[in-house]
């Protein structure tokens, strides 16, 4: 398992509790995070579910399972608001407990039924789960100021697992920044974090409201915009990769929207040799981004 703690990327997390609880299963009340580690009082042991009163828990904020939790703690311990550990497993998860407390998080002990109710009856929690803090996105302007190339704009990918896989592929291809549309697009949730296999920690991630305006901002910053879509006029193998590029991907079903097609400089096709007509969005992004990397590497 990689240890990401010594990396330069430091994602931000909102330490303020919501003023009104969202709908969902309730969780224990969470005290304000401390900036310096201190001896923790004896945690309560929950009989049944660790969900009595306090702020509500949304299942999209819960990560569970040994490897996902260890990866999350190693990458960004400060992202965890509450770590839930099965009673009796304190020694087994001692390193994770120490790191979460050091990062300002709270540790609670729960019985088997409590963890099942928190993670879901069909989930394999393996004795540990975590409630994440809300991820704080970077301002789009600060990302554009750094001129990452290529940059990826995601518009309409609603499945967080697809988004996580896309982040994993993008980071593997050398992408350092991603912009997510605010509407009809998944955000940095535990499901996306888990699917990204640690890639999210190395990416600067922004959100944008008006996608058409964002495309114009890319152009103003010197980018040529290329939307991935089956049947596009430009093959990915013919795309001019010497330009500074912003790659745009659309939804899993409908692809890029018409407003994106009209605003993009290129509509880029990935030629298919088999019987199926298109690729999963994360796979299509991987093909395009790795082709761009390959072309740029071989032409140097």
N, C-alpha and C positions, 0 to 999 in steps of 0.2 A: 504494500500500500504506500502510495506516495505521501510525503509530508510536505504540505504546501505552506507551512507557516513562515518559512523564510523567504517567500516570494514578495515582490514589490507591490503587487496588486492588493489593495486593502479596501474591500467593499464596505459600504456604509450600511448601517442598520438603524431603524427608528427605535429608539429606546423609550419613546413616549407611549403610554397605554392609550387605547382608543377611549374617547369620551363616553361613547355608548356602545355596548357590546353588540357585535354582529350576530346574526342568527346562526345557530349551530349547537353543538353539545357544550354545556358549561364546563369550565375548568376551575381549579383552585385559584383563589385570588393571588395575584402576583405582586410582590413588593417591588418598589423602585430599585432599578439596578444600581449596584454600588460600583464606583470607579476603582476601588482598591479591594483586594481580596481580604476577607475576614473570616474567622472561624464561623462556620454555619451552625445554627441551632439544630437540634435533633429534628430531622424532617418528619412530617406526619406520614403515617402509613395508612393508605386508603383501602378500605374494605369495600369491594365492589369497584366502582369507577372513580378515578381521580377527577371528579367533575362536580364538586359541590360549591355552587355559588361563584361569585366573581366574574371575571371576563369570560365571554364565551369562546369556545374553541371551534375553529373551522377546520374541517378535515384537510383542506388544502394547505394548512400551516403545519401539519404533523409529518415528521419523518420518523421512520421506525426501521429496526433491523440493525444488527451489529455492524456490518461493513458500511452501510450508508451513514450511520451515526459516527463511526470512527473517522470516516472520510470527511464528514462535515465538521467535526470537532478539530481535526488536524488542519483543515483549510481555513476555517473561520469560526473559532469557538465563540466569538462575540455575537454570532448570528443566532445563538440559542438563548431563548428567553427562559424556558423551563426544561430541564432534563429529567425524565421519568425513568427510574431504575427499579427493576423487580427486587423486592425485599429478599435479602440473602445473597444478592449478587454485588454487594458493595465492593468487595475486594476485586472481583473480576473486572469491574468497570472503574476502578480507582483512578487510572490516568485520565479518563474522560471526565469523571466527576471533578477532579482537580482543575482541569483546563476550563471547564464551563464556569466553575466558581471564580476562577481568576479572570475570566472574561466578563464577569458581572452577571452571570446567569444564576438561576435558582435550581436546586436539586431536590426532587421529591421521590419518595419511595412508594411503590404501589404493589398490590398483590396481582396475581395472574388475571383475575377477572377485571381488575381496574385497567390493566394494560390492554386487554382484549377490547374493552369498551372504548378506550381512547383511540387505538389504532384501527379497530374494526375486527369483528369476530372471525373473518376469514384471513386476516393479515398475519404474517409470520413476524411478530415483533421481536422474538428472540431475547426478551427480557429487557428491552430498552427502547425508548421513544423520546422524541424531542419536539417541543413547541418552538417554532422559529419566530424571530422578530421580522417585522416588515422590512423588505429590502428597499434601500434608498437609491434611486436611479441617479446617474450622472446627468448634468445638464447637457443637452445636445450641443450647445455652443462650445462647451469646453472640449468635447470630443472632436468637433470639426476643427478647432484651433490646433489640435495635435496632428491633423492631416493623416489619419491612418489609411492605409491602402493595401487591399480593398477594404471597404466598409460594407456591412450587410444591413439592409432594411427588411424587416419581417412584417408583413401586412396580412393578417387573416389566419395565422396558424393558431387555432384554438386549442389543440391538444398539447398540454404541457410536456408530455413525453416526446412528442415530435419536436417541440421547441428545444428540449434538453438534448436530443440527438443532433439537432441542427447546430446548437452551440458547441457540442463536442466535435463535430466535423469541421466547423468554422475555425475553432481554436487549433485543431490539428493541422489545418491548412495554412496557419500563420495569421489568421485574422485576429485583431486585437480589440475591435469595437463592433458592437451591434446596436441597432436602433429598433425598438419594438413599437408598433402602432398601439395607441392606447385603447382603441375600440376594436372589438372582434379579434383580439390577439391575446394569447396567454402571456402571463408575466413570469417573473422569477419566483416561482412557488416551489415548495418542497418536491413536488413531482418532477418539475423541470430540473431542479438541482440534482436530484437522484439520477435522472436520465443523462445528465451531462457528464457524469463520471468525473467530476472535479473541474471540468473545463470552465464553468461559470466564474470561478474565482480569478481566472486570468483575463477575463473580458471586461472592458468598460461597457456598460449597458445603459442606454438612455431610452426614454419613451417620448413619442411625439403624438400630437393631436391630429393635425391636418396633414395627411400623407402627401397630398399634391404640393402643399407649401414646403414640406420637408424635401421633396425631390428638387424643388427650385433652390432651396438652401444648399443642397449638394452641388448643384450646378454653379451657384454663385461662389462656392468654395473651391471650384476647379475640378469637380468630378464629372465624369461621363457616366450616365445612369443606364444600367442594363437590367431589364426585367426578364426573369426566366419564365418562358411559356412555351408549351408544345406548339410547333408550327410557326415559330418566330422566323423572321426573315434572315436573321444572322445565326449561323451555326456557332456553337461555343468554340469550335476548332478554328473558326475564322475571326473571332472577336479580337480586336486590336488590344492586346494586353499591355502595350507600352503606355497607355493612357492611365490616369488615376481613375479607378473604377468604384462605383457604388452598385452592388448587386442587390436586386430586389426580388424577393420571393413572396408568393401569394398563398392563398388558403389551400388546404389539403384537397378540397373537392373542386372548387371553381377556378383555382389558379389566381393570377393577378387580375385585379379589377380593371375595368375599362378606363377609369381615371388615371390609373398607373400606366397603362399602355399608351395613352395619349401624352403623358408627361415624360416618359422614358426616351432616351436617345436611341436605344437599341432594344428590340425584342429578340431574346436569345433562345434558340432551340437546342436541345440535346438530341442528336439523331438516335433513333431507336432501331435496332437491328432485329429484334424479335417480334413476337405477336402482340405484346401489350403496347399500349399507346403512350404511356407516361410513367413517371417515377414518383415514388413518395417524395414529399417536399424536402425532407432532410437528406435523402439520397441525392436528389437533383442538385441541392446546394453543394453537397460534398463533391459531386462530379465536376461542377462548374468551378468551384474554388480551388480544387486540386489541379485542374487543368490550367487555371490562371497561374498558380504557383509553378507548375512544371514549365510552362512556356517562359515565364520570367526567369526561371533558373537556367534553362538551356540557352537563352539568348544573351546571357551576361558574358 
